[in-house]
Amino acid sequence: MTKMRLSPDGIEEATRLIDPVFLRTPQFRDSALSRALRRDIVVKVETLNPLRSFKGRGADLYMRWLTAGKHVVCASAGNFGQAVAYAGRARSVPVTVFTAHDANPNKVTRMRELGAEVIQSGEDFDAAKEAARAYARTRRQCVFVEDGEEPLIAEGAGTIAVELAPLSLDTLLVPVGNGALISGIGCWTKARSPRTRVIGVCAAGAPAMATSWRTGVPEATGPVSTMADGIAVRVPVPTAVAWMREVVDDVLLVEEEDICLALRMVRDTLGLILEPSGAVGIAAALRHDLGTASLGTILTGSNFSDGLLEELAPDPARADDPGPVLPAH
């Protein structure tokens, strides 16, 4: 099956096709988190599944339509690769994942446990992607799948919007990596609930997708610098930028200190340890005046590194430090 564009009907069909283990995830208002943020917020928790991220939705849908006998090759910071490996193992499809040399070791280990061949190549995610594309070109029956380029993956992610629809939110804050998640969510939301604002969130240290969305021209940046490895994009996917231009209302940037504060806030109120990219929606709610009545965000993943727990631990030397001051909204 070949698709060129995203379709709200395709997203609705995906809700009937995707493995139920990834669907109907918890979504709720938490009073403690809302008090900490000084605003009412809904969270959708995409960490309570075998992959601990939302990526299984799109990977499972993509694999359902894959031509028999193919070998799937992709690049990943970790979560997408796990999802492709999981879906491939379920269908006896061989999977090779390329990662950067400094990819999260826990994510690399998990991809291998799920049956993927993992090749570490390149200084960052985008360099690993180029290596993956070159590898697939030289081998028979290999198909390179790019997160942010393949419509089925975005439509699978878009099923999150269908599940959030009964809450009638005014604004959705969506983490932006390669753009598949926000494109799928935006496609369905703008077709079925056009009053809802769809706002992307990028790390300030990896602004390529935000800049490209604003200008309409996919432009690479220099080296990225953010703890949020899942959204550390240096080279935008042109297809995803085009999708986002059609369905996204704004894209915000968040600083590292706000991501750290958001991670601690989610830990202390919801009892969840997220990976940094999973908390950028909360970080945006902390620092940006969104001027909205009802707000929601997606907690996209919890495949954190060993060093994150140390990063989040209080510093005894700064016990009297009140920490960052929250802005007035």
C-alpha positions as CSV (number, residue, x, y, z in Angstrom):
1,M,0.0,0.0,0.0
2,T,1.4,3.4,-1.0
3,K,0.0,6.6,0.5
4,M,1.3,10.1,-0.3
5,R,-0.8,12.3,2.0
6,L,-2.3,12.0,5.5
7,S,-6.0,11.4,5.8
8,P,-8.3,11.8,8.8
9,D,-10.3,8.8,7.5
10,G,-7.0,6.8,7.5
11,I,-6.3,7.8,11.1
12,E,-9.8,6.7,12.1
13,E,-9.3,3.3,10.3
14,A,-6.0,3.0,12.2
15,T,-7.8,3.0,15.5
16,R,-9.3,-0.3,14.4
17,L,-6.1,-1.9,13.0
18,I,-3.3,-1.0,15.5
19,D,-2.4,-3.6,18.2
20,P,-4.7,-2.7,21.1
21,V,-1.7,-2.8,23.5
22,F,-0.8,0.7,22.2
23,L,-4.3,2.2,22.1
24,R,-6.6,3.9,24.6
25,T,-3.8,5.1,26.9
26,P,-4.6,7.0,30.1
27,Q,-5.6,10.6,29.8
28,F,-6.7,12.7,32.7
29,R,-6.5,16.0,34.7
30,D,-4.3,15.7,37.7
31,S,-4.9,18.3,40.4
32,A,-1.4,18.2,41.8
33,L,0.2,18.8,38.5
34,S,-2.3,21.5,37.6
35,R,-1.5,23.3,40.9
36,A,2.2,23.1,40.3
37,L,1.8,24.5,36.8
38,R,-0.8,27.1,38.0
39,R,-3.1,26.1,35.1
40,D,-5.4,23.2,34.4
41,I,-3.9,20.6,32.1
42,V,-4.7,17.2,30.7
43,V,-1.9,14.6,30.2
44,K,-2.0,11.6,27.9
45,V,0.4,9.0,29.2
46,E,2.0,7.1,26.3
47,T,4.5,5.3,28.5
48,L,2.4,2.3,29.8
49,N,3.0,-0.2,27.0
50,P,5.7,-2.7,26.1
51,L,7.8,0.1,24.4
52,R,7.3,2.9,26.9
53,S,6.6,5.3,24.1
54,F,3.9,6.3,21.5
55,K,6.0,5.0,18.6
56,G,4.3,1.6,18.6
57,R,1.2,3.0,17.1
58,G,2.8,4.1,13.8
59,A,5.3,1.2,13.5
60,D,2.5,-1.3,14.0
61,L,0.4,0.3,11.3
62,Y,3.2,0.5,8.9
63,M,4.2,-3.1,9.3
64,R,0.6,-4.2,8.6
65,W,0.9,-2.9,5.0
66,L,4.5,-3.9,4.4
67,T,5.1,-6.1,1.3
68,A,6.1,-9.7,2.2
69,G,9.7,-10.6,2.1
70,K,11.1,-7.2,2.9
71,H,13.9,-6.3,5.3
72,V,13.2,-3.0,7.1
73,V,16.0,-0.5,7.7
74,C,15.6,2.7,9.7
75,A,17.5,5.2,11.8
76,S,16.5,6.1,15.4
77,A,17.5,7.8,18.6
78,G,16.0,4.7,20.2
79,N,12.2,4.8,20.5
80,F,11.3,4.5,16.8
81,G,13.8,1.7,16.4
82,Q,12.3,-0.2,19.3
83,A,8.9,0.2,17.8
84,V,10.0,-1.1,14.4
85,A,11.9,-4.0,16.0
86,Y,8.8,-4.9,18.1
87,A,6.5,-4.8,15.1
88,G,9.0,-6.7,12.9
89,R,9.5,-9.4,15.5
90,A,5.7,-9.9,15.6
91,R,5.6,-10.5,11.9
92,S,9.0,-12.2,11.4
93,V,10.3,-9.2,9.4
94,P,14.1,-8.6,9.8
95,V,14.9,-5.1,11.1
96,T,18.2,-3.2,11.0
97,V,18.4,0.0,13.0
98,F,21.1,2.7,12.7
99,T,21.9,4.9,15.7
100,A,24.5,7.5,16.5
101,H,27.6,6.3,18.4
102,D,26.4,8.1,21.5
103,A,22.8,6.8,21.5
104,N,21.3,6.0,24.8
105,P,22.8,2.6,25.7
106,N,19.5,1.4,27.3
107,K,17.6,2.0,24.1
108,V,20.3,0.3,22.1
109,T,20.1,-2.8,24.4
110,R,16.4,-2.9,24.2
111,M,16.4,-2.7,20.4
112,R,18.7,-5.7,20.3
113,E,16.5,-7.6,22.8
114,L,13.6,-7.1,20.5
115,G,15.5,-8.8,17.7
116,A,16.9,-5.8,15.7
117,E,20.4,-5.7,14.3
118,V,21.7,-2.4,15.6
119,I,24.6,-0.5,13.8
120,Q,26.0,2.5,15.5
121,S,27.3,4.9,12.9
122,G,27.7,8.7,12.9
123,E,28.1,11.5,15.4
124,D,24.4,12.2,15.7
125,F,21.0,10.9,14.7
126,D,21.0,12.6,11.3
127,A,24.4,11.1,10.4
128,A,23.1,7.7,11.4
129,K,20.1,8.3,9.1
130,E,22.3,8.9,6.1
131,A,24.2,5.7,6.8
132,A,20.9,3.8,7.1
133,R,19.7,5.1,3.8
134,A,23.0,4.2,2.0
135,Y,22.9,0.7,3.6
136,A,19.4,0.0,2.3
137,R,20.3,1.2,-1.2
138,T,23.0,-1.5,-1.6
139,R,21.0,-4.5,-0.4
140,R,18.2,-6.4,-2.1
141,Q,14.8,-6.5,-0.5
142,C,15.7,-3.8,1.9
143,V,13.3,-0.9,2.4
144,F,14.4,2.2,4.2
145,V,11.6,3.7,6.3
146,E,11.9,7.3,7.6
147,D,10.0,8.6,10.6
148,G,8.5,11.8,9.3
149,E,8.3,10.7,5.7
150,E,6.0,7.7,5.8
151,P,2.3,8.6,6.0
152,L,1.2,5.4,7.7
153,I,3.5,6.1,10.6
154,A,2.1,9.6,11.1
155,E,-1.5,8.3,10.7
156,G,-0.8,5.7,13.4
157,A,0.5,8.5,15.7
158,G,-2.6,10.5,14.9
159,T,-4.8,8.0,16.6
160,I,-3.8,9.9,19.8
161,A,-6.0,12.8,18.6
162,V,-9.0,10.5,18.2
163,E,-8.7,9.4,21.8
164,L,-8.3,12.9,23.1
165,A,-11.3,14.3,21.2
166,P,-14.0,13.6,23.8
167,L,-12.1,16.1,26.1
168,S,-12.8,19.0,23.7
169,L,-9.5,20.7,24.5
170,D,-8.7,24.2,23.3
171,T,-5.0,23.6,22.8
172,L,-2.7,20.6,22.4
173,L,1.0,20.8,23.1
174,V,2.9,18.2,21.1
175,P,6.6,17.4,21.2
176,V,8.2,17.7,17.8
177,G,11.0,15.4,16.6
178,N,10.8,14.3,13.0
179,G,7.3,15.6,12.9
180,A,5.2,12.5,12.4
181,L,3.4,12.8,15.8
182,I,2.3,16.4,15.4
183,S,1.4,15.9,11.7
184,G,-0.9,13.0,12.4
185,I,-2.5,14.7,15.4
186,G,-2.8,17.9,13.5
187,C,-4.3,16.2,10.4
188,W,-7.1,14.6,12.4
189,T,-7.7,17.6,14.7
190,K,-8.0,20.2,12.0
191,A,-10.4,18.1,10.1
192,R,-12.6,17.1,13.0
193,S,-12.1,19.8,15.7
194,P,-10.8,22.9,13.8
195,R,-11.2,25.1,16.9
196,T,-8.5,23.2,18.7
197,R,-5.0,24.8,18.5
198,V,-2.2,22.4,17.7
199,I,1.1,23.7,19.0
200,G,4.5,22.0,18.6
201,V,7.3,22.1,21.1
202,C,11.0,21.8,20.2
203,A,14.1,22.0,22.4
204,A,15.9,25.4,22.0
205,G,19.1,23.4,21.5
206,A,17.6,21.6,18.5
207,P,15.5,24.3,16.7
208,A,15.6,23.0,13.1
209,M,12.0,21.9,12.9
210,A,10.7,25.0,14.5
211,T,12.7,27.3,12.2
212,S,11.8,25.2,9.1
213,W,8.1,25.3,10.0
214,R,8.2,29.1,10.3
215,T,10.0,29.7,7.0
216,G,8.5,26.8,5.1
217,V,12.0,25.9,3.9
218,P,13.6,22.7,5.5
219,E,16.9,24.0,6.7
220,A,19.5,22.0,8.6
221,T,21.2,23.6,11.6
222,G,24.6,23.1,13.2
223,P,25.2,20.5,15.9
224,V,22.3,20.1,18.3
225,S,22.7,20.5,22.1
226,T,19.9,19.2,24.2
227,M,19.2,16.4,26.8
228,A,16.1,15.6,24.8
229,D,17.6,13.0,22.5
230,G,14.2,11.9,21.1
231,I,13.7,15.3,19.5
232,A,17.3,16.3,18.7
233,V,16.8,16.8,15.0
234,R,19.4,18.7,13.0
235,V,18.2,17.9,9.5
236,P,14.4,18.4,9.0
237,V,12.4,15.9,6.9
238,P,10.9,18.0,4.1
239,T,7.7,16.0,3.9
240,A,7.0,16.5,7.6
241,V,7.7,20.2,7.3
242,A,5.1,20.4,4.6
243,W,2.6,18.4,6.6
244,M,3.2,20.7,9.6
245,R,2.7,23.8,7.6
246,E,-0.9,22.7,6.8
247,V,-2.0,21.7,10.3
248,V,0.1,23.3,13.0
249,D,-0.8,26.7,14.6
250,D,2.5,27.5,16.3
251,V,5.8,25.9,17.4
252,L,7.5,26.9,20.7
253,L,11.0,26.4,22.0
254,V,11.9,25.3,25.5
255,E,15.2,25.7,27.3
256,E,17.1,22.9,29.1
257,E,16.4,24.3,32.5
258,D,12.6,24.2,31.8
259,I,12.9,20.6,30.6
260,C,14.6,19.6,33.8
261,L,12.0,21.4,35.9
262,A,9.2,19.7,33.9
263,L,10.8,16.3,34.5
264,R,10.9,16.9,38.3
265,M,7.4,18.2,38.3
266,V,6.0,15.2,36.6
267,R,8.0,12.9,38.9
268,D,6.8,14.7,42.0
269,T,3.1,15.0,41.0
270,L,2.4,12.0,38.7
271,G,5.0,9.7,40.0
272,L,6.4,9.2,36.5
273,I,10.0,9.3,35.3
274,L,10.0,10.5,31.7
275,E,12.7,10.8,29.2
276,P,13.4,14.5,28.5
277,S,11.6,14.6,25.1
278,G,8.5,13.3,26.8
279,A,8.3,16.3,29.1
280,V,8.7,19.2,26.7
281,G,5.0,19.8,26.5
282,I,5.0,20.4,30.3
283,A,8.0,22.6,29.9
284,A,6.1,24.7,27.4
285,A,3.2,25.0,29.7
286,L,5.6,26.2,32.4
287,R,7.2,29.0,30.4
288,H,4.8,30.2,27.7
289,D,1.6,32.1,28.2
290,L,-0.8,30.2,26.0
291,G,-3.9,32.1,26.8
292,T,-6.2,29.1,26.7
293,A,-8.9,27.7,28.8
294,S,-8.3,24.0,28.4
295,L,-4.8,22.6,27.7
296,G,-3.5,19.1,27.0
297,T,-0.2,17.5,26.2
298,I,1.3,14.0,25.4
299,L,3.9,12.4,27.7
300,T,5.5,10.6,24.8
301,G,8.1,8.3,26.4
302,S,10.0,7.1,29.4
303,N,13.0,5.3,28.0
304,F,15.4,7.4,30.0
305,S,19.2,7.1,30.4
306,D,20.9,5.9,33.6
307,G,22.3,9.4,34.0
308,L,18.9,11.1,34.1
309,L,18.1,9.9,37.6
310,E,21.3,11.5,38.8
311,E,20.5,14.6,36.9
312,L,17.1,14.9,38.6
313,A,18.3,14.2,42.1
314,P,18.5,17.2,44.4
315,D,21.9,18.8,44.9
316,P,22.7,18.8,48.7
317,A,25.1,21.7,48.1
318,R,22.1,23.8,47.0
319,A,19.6,22.7,49.6
320,D,18.6,26.3,50.3
321,D,18.2,27.2,46.7
322,P,14.5,27.7,45.9
323,G,15.0,26.6,42.3
324,P,13.6,28.2,39.2
325,V,10.8,30.7,39.7
326,L,7.7,29.9,37.7
327,P,6.4,32.7,35.4
328,A,3.1,34.3,36.2
329,H,0.4,33.3,33.7
